[in-house]
Amino acid sequence: MLQLSGFQRYSRREVLANYRSLRYVKNNGSYFLYLIFGANICVYVGETSNIFWRIIKHKDKCSDDALIYLQEHQDKEEVLRFEKHYIQMLKPKFNSRYCQPDQLELFRNDLSY
């Protein structure tokens, strides 16, 4: 079973309600790593500086019964490393970025933390 300690778990509706204050924010100084699960399977891994708008745009990947796991980070490079790590580990069906076998190989040794 995947351990997601350090992540907050939300429904789509909860993310939109809890992060509504980001609607008009262009740069909030932090970055979110998010994992979208549907039927206990990870369907997408991403990063964003505005989780409110990103979840709005993910309507096709994120149904109302989906679970969204969030981690907030202050460092963009750190969140990008984590994103690559979780894409490699979970191989979500909607990620085209880093999902080709040759792309994943590029990051195999880049996952130091």
C-alpha positions in Angstrom: 0.0 0.0 0.0 1.3 3.4 -0.9 2.2 5.6 2.1 1.2 9.2 1.6 2.3 10.7 4.9 2.9 14.4 4.6 0.0 14.8 2.2 -3.4 16.3 3.0 -6.4 14.4 1.5 -9.3 16.2 0.0 -12.3 15.7 -2.3 -12.5 17.9 -5.4 -15.2 20.0 -3.7 -13.0 20.4 -0.6 -10.0 21.6 -2.6 -12.2 24.2 -4.4 -13.7 25.4 -1.1 -10.5 25.4 1.0 -8.3 27.2 -1.7 -11.0 29.5 -3.1 -8.9 32.4 -1.8 -6.3 31.7 -4.6 -8.8 32.5 -7.4 -7.3 35.9 -8.0 -3.7 35.2 -6.9 -1.0 35.1 -9.6 1.9 34.1 -7.4 1.4 32.9 -3.9 5.0 32.0 -3.3 4.4 28.3 -2.8 3.9 25.3 -5.0 1.6 22.3 -4.7 2.3 18.7 -5.5 -1.0 16.9 -6.2 -2.0 13.3 -6.8 -5.5 12.6 -8.2 -6.9 9.2 -7.4 -10.1 7.7 -8.9 -11.3 4.2 -7.7 -8.1 3.8 -5.6 -5.8 4.3 -8.7 -3.6 7.3 -9.3 -4.8 8.8 -12.5 -2.7 12.0 -12.5 0.3 13.6 -10.7 1.1 17.3 -11.1 2.4 20.5 -9.7 1.1 24.0 -9.7 1.4 27.3 -7.9 -2.4 27.7 -7.9 -4.2 24.5 -6.9 -7.7 26.2 -7.2 -7.4 26.9 -10.9 -5.6 23.6 -11.6 -8.3 21.5 -10.2 -10.9 23.5 -12.1 -9.0 22.7 -15.3 -8.8 19.0 -14.4 -12.5 18.5 -14.5 -12.0 15.6 -17.0 -9.4 13.9 -14.8 -11.0 14.7 -11.5 -14.6 13.6 -10.9 -16.5 14.6 -7.8 -15.7 11.3 -6.1 -12.0 11.5 -6.8 -9.5 11.9 -3.9 -6.8 14.6 -4.2 -3.6 14.4 -2.1 -1.8 17.7 -1.7 1.6 18.7 -0.4 2.7 22.4 -0.3 6.3 23.3 -1.0 8.2 26.6 -1.0 10.9 25.4 -3.5 9.9 24.9 -7.2 12.8 22.6 -7.9 11.9 20.4 -5.0 8.3 20.0 -6.0 9.4 19.2 -9.6 11.7 16.4 -8.2 8.8 15.0 -6.2 6.5 15.2 -9.2 8.9 13.2 -11.4 9.4 10.7 -8.6 5.6 10.1 -8.1 5.0 9.9 -11.9 7.8 7.3 -12.2 6.5 5.3 -9.2 2.8 5.5 -9.9 2.7 5.7 -13.7 -0.7 7.6 -13.8 -2.7 7.0 -16.9 -3.3 10.7 -17.7 0.3 11.8 -17.4 2.0 12.2 -20.7 4.9 14.1 -19.2 7.8 11.8 -18.1 5.7 8.7 -18.9 7.6 7.4 -21.9 10.2 4.8 -21.0 13.1 6.8 -22.3 11.9 9.9 -20.4 11.7 8.1 -17.1 15.3 6.9 -17.6 16.5 10.5 -17.7 15.3 11.0 -14.1 16.3 7.7 -12.5 19.5 9.1 -10.9 18.0 12.6 -10.4 15.8 11.6 -7.5 18.0 12.5 -4.5 16.2 13.3 -1.3 
